[in-house]
């Protein structure tokens, strides 16, 4: 358990749904493709032309840069969705041995336009499937997040992706949370974090997601209470979808195609990360 000015973060978190939304719903988590033959009916001794296409899923590194403690800078225009996963700051009760959740605030700043609140409430107010903020972020615009708690008629310290000193971390799929005790072994791990951890303690999210974990009640990373579970939010990036249901030119995945002539040689076309091909047999 973690204490600061009678504040603690415990494992008393609101259980969340297992049907978590992530970028995997926008971009395939594994390569997918198609194979076609033309003509479909051929005479004996002839062969159809085979055409195939493979779509390789993009990772978040292909879409954005993460600068400093956690500033996001898109490499192209993308849509950004933000979800609050949990708010784990609690205070000890004066009337019993239990704890009550403390109101916590999360704000976002896009391209230096000032911070705007996107969430204020306790963990009981969190719906991890609800998008609390969405907008199109243009190439090169900086995106930052910050958080603080409210207790005893005053605000706690403010920590953000620009001045966190380790209190705010941005994690990608496969990263290991930088806590003193491995997060998946932590005795007070919040239930809203567990669905996003693999069995070996690594972050398990979509390929186009960024998971923010924030520590709001401690500053010493060697303290047992420094567990980065006071605020958790998931940021998802995807591309604008045209009216017909197809993605625009800057797609969220890399399409790979290949072409071979009758002699079996291949011509590679890498424009827009595409390879097209046909193969005659």
N, C-alpha and C positions, 0 to 999 in steps of 0.2 A: 504494500500500500504506500501511497505517496502523499506527503503532507507539505503544505506551505500556507501559512496564515490560516490554519485549520482547513485547508482545501486538500482534497485527495482525489485521485483517479482510481477507481476500483473496477472490479470485473462485473459490476452491476449494470451492464449495458442492455439496452433494449434489443432483444433478438430480432434479427432482420430476415427478410425473405431470402431464400437461396436462389431465386431467379434474378440474378444481378445483371443489369444492362452494362454493356461495354462496347468498345470499338469492334469487337469480334462480330457484332451484328451488322456493322457497316462494311467490314473488309474481311475476306475469308481468312481464318486462322491457319489454313493449310493451302498449298497450291491446288487450284482447280483448273479444269480445262475441258476442251471438247475435241472430238475427232469425227471427221466426216469423209465420205468417199463419193466420188463422182466419176462416171455415172454409177448408179447403184446396181444396175444390171449390165453385165458385160458378156461378150461372146467368148467362147473357149479360145485360150491363147492370148487374150488381152487382159490388161490390168487397169483398175480404176486409179484415179489420182487421189491420194490421201492428203487432207488438209487438217492441221491441228493447231490449237491455240492453248497456251498455258498461262494462267493468271497467278502471279507470285505476290503474296500479300506484302504490303509495305509495313515496316516497323515505324515506331514513332520518331526514330532518329532520321528517317527519310523525310519527315514532314516538318519537324521543328528542331531548333537548337535549344538546349537548356544551359543558360548562362548563370554563373555565380551559384548561390544557394538554391535557386529554383526559378529564375526568370525564364519564361517561355518566349521564344522568338520564332514565329512561323517562317518557313522557307517559301511558302506560297499562300495565297488566299485560301483559308479553310474555315469551316464552321466549328465552333467550340461549344461543347455542352459541359456543364458543371453539375455534379451531384454531391450532396453531403452524405457521407457514410456513417458518421458518428460524432458525438460531442461528449467526451468522457470525463469532464471535470465535475467533481462532486464535492459537497461539504458535509462534514460530520453534523449529525443532528443533536440538538441540545436536549431533546425530549426522549430519545431512545438511542440504542446502539447502532442504528442504521445510518444511511447516508441519503442525501438528496442531491439531485443534479443541479448544477449551477448554470445559469444562462451563459451562452457562449456566442460570440459574434464572428462571422467570417465576411471578409470584404475582398473585392477584386478591383484591380487597376489596369486599364488597357491603354497603352501608348501614352502614359503620363497624364491622363485626363483626370486624375484624382480617384481616391478609393470610394467605392460604392458598396453598401451592405447587400449581401445576397442571402444571408441567413442570420437569424437571431432567435435563440431558444435553447431548450435543453435537449438531451438525447431523446426524451420522450416525444419531441416534435420532429424528429428526423425520419424522413422516408427516403431510403437509399435509391429508390427507383424514380424519384421525382427530380426532374431537371430544374434546378433553382436559378440557372442563368444560362443563356445561350446567345450567341451573336457570331457574325462573320468577322474573323480577325484577318486583317490584311498582311501581306508579306512584309516582314521587318518590324511590325508593331510588337512592343514588349507587353507581356502579360504577367502581372504579379498578384499574389494573394497574401492576405494577412489575417490574423485572428487574435482575439483576447477574450477574457471572461469578465463577468460582472458579479461582484459579491460584496455584501455589506455596504451597499450604496456607493461603491466606487469600482472603477475599471482596474483590472489587472494589467500587467505589462503587455505591450504590443509587440508581436513577433510577425515578421513577414519574410517573403522570399528574397528580400534585399538586405535585411539586417538581422538575420536569425541567429548567427553564431552557432549553428547546429541545431537550433530549436525547430527549424522547418526544413524538411528534406523532400526532394522530388525523386520519386522512384519509378522505374520502368519494369516491364515484365522481366523476371529473372534476377532482379537486383536483390541484395540482402540488406534488410533494414539495419542501420548502424546503431544498435543498442548494445549496452554492456552485457545483458543477458539475451541470448538468442530469443527472438520474439516468440517463436512457436513453443518455447519452453517456459516463458514467463508465467508465473502463477496467477497473475492478475490480468492476463491478456483480455482485452475487451472482445465481446462476442462479435462486434461489427467488423473487427479486423480479421478474424479467423477465416472467413470465406475467401480472403485474398492472399492467403499464405499456403504454399505447397507443404508437403510433408517434411521437406528438408529446410523449411524456414525461409524460402525465397518468395518474392512477390509474384503472385499469380493473377495477372490482369490481361486485358486485351492487347493486341500488338500496337494499337494506336492510342493507348491510354497512358496517362501519367497519374500516379497516386501520390498525394501529399499527406504526410504525417507530421503533426505539430505537437510540440511539448510546450505547454503554457504555464506550468507551475514549478518547474525546476530549471536551473541554468547549468548545473554541474553534470556533464554527461556520464561521470563515473558514479553518480548517485543511483541507488537502486530504483528510485522513483522516476528517473529519467527514462521514460518508456515510449515517448512519441505517440501517445494515444489520446491526447486531449482534444484534438480535432483531426478528422480524416475526410478528405474530399477526393473525388475521382474526376479527372478532366479527360474528355474524349474528343478526338478530332476526326472529322470526316469531310468529304467534299460535297459541293452542291450537286443535287440530283436534278436533271432536266425533267421537263413535264412528261416526257415519254417513259420515264423510269430509268433511263440510262444516265450514267455519270457524265459530267462534262469532260473536256479534253484532259484536264489534269485529274486523272482518275486516282482513286485511293489504292489502287494496286498496280503492279507492273505487269503488263501483258507481254508474254513471250511467245513468239511464233517462229517457225523456221521454214526454209524453202530449199528443196533439193531438185536438181535437174535429173535427166535420165541417167547421167553418169554417176549420180550419187554425191556430187559436190554440193556444198552449202553456201548460199549467199546470205550474209548477215546484214540486217538493217537495224541499227541501234537507235534510230531517231525516236525520241520520246520513250526510250527504254523498251522498244518493241523489236521482236524478231519474228518475221513471217516466213512460212515455208510450205512447200508442197513437195511431195515425194511420189514419184512414179515407180511402180513396181512392174 
